[in-house]
Amino acid sequence: DSTIDSVVVTIKGYVNNTSRCLAPQAQLYIGATAKGTLQTLATHSATSTNVYKSFTVTGITLAELQGNTMLVKFNARKAASTLSGIQYVDYFKIDVNYTPPASGNTNAMFLMF
């Protein structure tokens, strides 16, 4: 079987007003189990590069990926201000980096989200 080396999560988005929004948070889940640590992301305005953050999670097995749903929980957070703020998310990207079997099995692994 293939060995999962890492899972890299990239989140692209921005806020409409950086003073009204706290930095959002995200975490990778496999099924109902949190993987890695809760990530606090950067807060960017619409005129910035618009990439909150990429983070890498290791210690995930092929069996976990084959038997469960993989998802990213994203928590938009508002500052203490009474004024409204909007956090936009353009996309979540999940890359699975793996090492194929040394020999014998030549099956490819495809994950679609």
C-alpha positions as a Markdown table, in Angstrom:
| # | Residue | x | y | z |
|---|---|---|---|---|
| 1 | Asp | 0.0 | 0.0 | 0.0 |
| 2 | Ser | 0.9 | 3.6 | -0.4 |
| 3 | Thr | 2.3 | 5.6 | 2.6 |
| 4 | Ile | 0.7 | 9.0 | 3.3 |
| 5 | Asp | 3.6 | 11.4 | 3.9 |
| 6 | Ser | 1.5 | 14.5 | 4.7 |
| 7 | Val | -1.7 | 16.4 | 4.0 |
| 8 | Val | -1.3 | 20.1 | 3.1 |
| 9 | Val | -4.3 | 22.4 | 3.6 |
| 10 | Thr | -4.4 | 25.8 | 1.9 |
| 11 | Ile | -7.2 | 28.3 | 2.6 |
| 12 | Lys | -7.6 | 31.4 | 0.4 |
| 13 | Gly | -9.8 | 34.3 | 1.5 |
| 14 | Tyr | -10.0 | 37.7 | 3.0 |
| 15 | Val | -12.0 | 40.0 | 5.2 |
| 16 | Asn | -13.8 | 43.2 | 4.4 |
| 17 | Asn | -12.5 | 45.1 | 7.4 |
| 18 | Thr | -9.4 | 43.8 | 9.4 |
| 19 | Ser | -10.3 | 45.8 | 12.5 |
| 20 | Arg | -13.7 | 44.1 | 12.8 |
| 21 | Cys | -12.6 | 40.5 | 12.3 |
| 22 | Leu | -10.3 | 38.3 | 14.5 |
| 23 | Ala | -8.0 | 35.9 | 12.7 |
| 24 | Pro | -10.0 | 32.8 | 11.6 |
| 25 | Gln | -9.1 | 29.3 | 12.8 |
| 26 | Ala | -9.1 | 26.0 | 10.9 |
| 27 | Gln | -8.4 | 22.3 | 11.6 |
| 28 | Leu | -8.2 | 19.2 | 9.5 |
| 29 | Tyr | -10.6 | 16.3 | 10.4 |
| 30 | Ile | -10.7 | 12.7 | 9.3 |
| 31 | Gly | -14.2 | 11.5 | 10.1 |
| 32 | Ala | -14.9 | 13.0 | 13.6 |
| 33 | Thr | -11.3 | 13.0 | 14.7 |
| 34 | Ala | -9.2 | 16.2 | 14.7 |
| 35 | Lys | -5.8 | 15.9 | 13.1 |
| 36 | Gly | -2.9 | 18.1 | 13.8 |
| 37 | Thr | -3.5 | 21.2 | 15.9 |
| 38 | Leu | -6.0 | 24.1 | 15.6 |
| 39 | Gln | -4.4 | 26.7 | 13.3 |
| 40 | Thr | -4.9 | 30.4 | 13.8 |
| 41 | Leu | -4.7 | 32.0 | 10.3 |
| 42 | Ala | -3.7 | 35.5 | 9.2 |
| 43 | Thr | -6.4 | 38.1 | 8.5 |
| 44 | His | -6.0 | 39.8 | 5.1 |
| 45 | Ser | -7.9 | 42.6 | 3.4 |
| 46 | Ala | -9.2 | 42.2 | -0.1 |
| 47 | Thr | -6.2 | 44.1 | -1.5 |
| 48 | Ser | -3.6 | 41.7 | 0.0 |
| 49 | Thr | -2.4 | 38.4 | -1.4 |
| 50 | Asn | -5.6 | 36.8 | -0.1 |
| 51 | Val | -4.0 | 33.6 | 1.2 |
| 52 | Tyr | -4.9 | 33.0 | 4.9 |
| 53 | Lys | -2.5 | 30.1 | 5.4 |
| 54 | Ser | -1.2 | 26.7 | 4.4 |
| 55 | Phe | -0.5 | 24.1 | 7.0 |
| 56 | Thr | 0.8 | 20.6 | 7.0 |
| 57 | Val | -0.6 | 17.6 | 8.9 |
| 58 | Thr | 1.3 | 14.4 | 9.3 |
| 59 | Gly | 0.6 | 11.0 | 10.9 |
| 60 | Ile | -2.4 | 10.2 | 8.7 |
| 61 | Thr | -2.7 | 6.6 | 7.4 |
| 62 | Leu | -4.0 | 5.4 | 4.1 |
| 63 | Ala | -6.7 | 3.4 | 5.9 |
| 64 | Glu | -7.9 | 6.6 | 7.6 |
| 65 | Leu | -8.3 | 8.2 | 4.2 |
| 66 | Gln | -10.0 | 5.2 | 2.6 |
| 67 | Gly | -12.5 | 4.7 | 5.4 |
| 68 | Asn | -13.5 | 8.3 | 6.3 |
| 69 | Thr | -14.5 | 11.7 | 5.1 |
| 70 | Met | -11.7 | 14.3 | 5.1 |
| 71 | Leu | -12.8 | 17.9 | 5.9 |
| 72 | Val | -11.6 | 21.2 | 7.2 |
| 73 | Lys | -13.5 | 23.0 | 9.9 |
| 74 | Phe | -13.2 | 26.8 | 9.5 |
| 75 | Asn | -14.2 | 29.2 | 12.3 |
| 76 | Ala | -14.8 | 32.8 | 11.2 |
| 77 | Arg | -14.4 | 35.1 | 14.2 |
| 78 | Lys | -15.7 | 38.6 | 14.9 |
| 79 | Ala | -13.8 | 41.2 | 16.9 |
| 80 | Ala | -15.5 | 42.8 | 20.0 |
| 81 | Ser | -16.7 | 45.7 | 17.9 |
| 82 | Thr | -20.4 | 46.2 | 17.5 |
| 83 | Leu | -19.9 | 46.8 | 13.8 |
| 84 | Ser | -20.2 | 44.0 | 11.3 |
| 85 | Gly | -17.4 | 42.3 | 9.5 |
| 86 | Ile | -17.4 | 39.8 | 6.7 |
| 87 | Gln | -14.9 | 37.0 | 6.2 |
| 88 | Tyr | -14.8 | 35.6 | 2.7 |
| 89 | Val | -13.4 | 32.1 | 1.7 |
| 90 | Asp | -12.5 | 31.6 | -1.9 |
| 91 | Tyr | -11.4 | 28.0 | -1.5 |
| 92 | Phe | -10.0 | 25.2 | 0.6 |
| 93 | Lys | -7.4 | 23.1 | -1.1 |
| 94 | Ile | -6.3 | 19.8 | 0.3 |
| 95 | Asp | -3.2 | 18.1 | -1.1 |
| 96 | Val | -2.3 | 14.5 | -0.1 |
| 97 | Asn | 1.4 | 13.8 | -0.5 |
| 98 | Tyr | 2.2 | 10.1 | -0.6 |
| 99 | Thr | 4.8 | 7.5 | -1.5 |
| 100 | Pro | 3.7 | 4.7 | -3.7 |
| 101 | Pro | 4.5 | 1.1 | -2.9 |
| 102 | Ala | 8.1 | 0.0 | -3.7 |
| 103 | Ser | 7.0 | -2.6 | -6.1 |
| 104 | Gly | 4.1 | -4.9 | -7.2 |
| 105 | Asn | 1.1 | -2.7 | -6.8 |
| 106 | Thr | 0.8 | 0.1 | -9.4 |
| 107 | Asn | -2.6 | 1.4 | -8.5 |
| 108 | Ala | -3.0 | 5.1 | -8.3 |
| 109 | Met | -4.8 | 6.9 | -5.5 |
| 110 | Phe | -7.2 | 9.6 | -6.4 |
| 111 | Leu | -9.1 | 11.8 | -4.0 |
| 112 | Met | -11.9 | 14.1 | -5.2 |
| 113 | Phe | -13.5 | 16.8 | -3.2 |
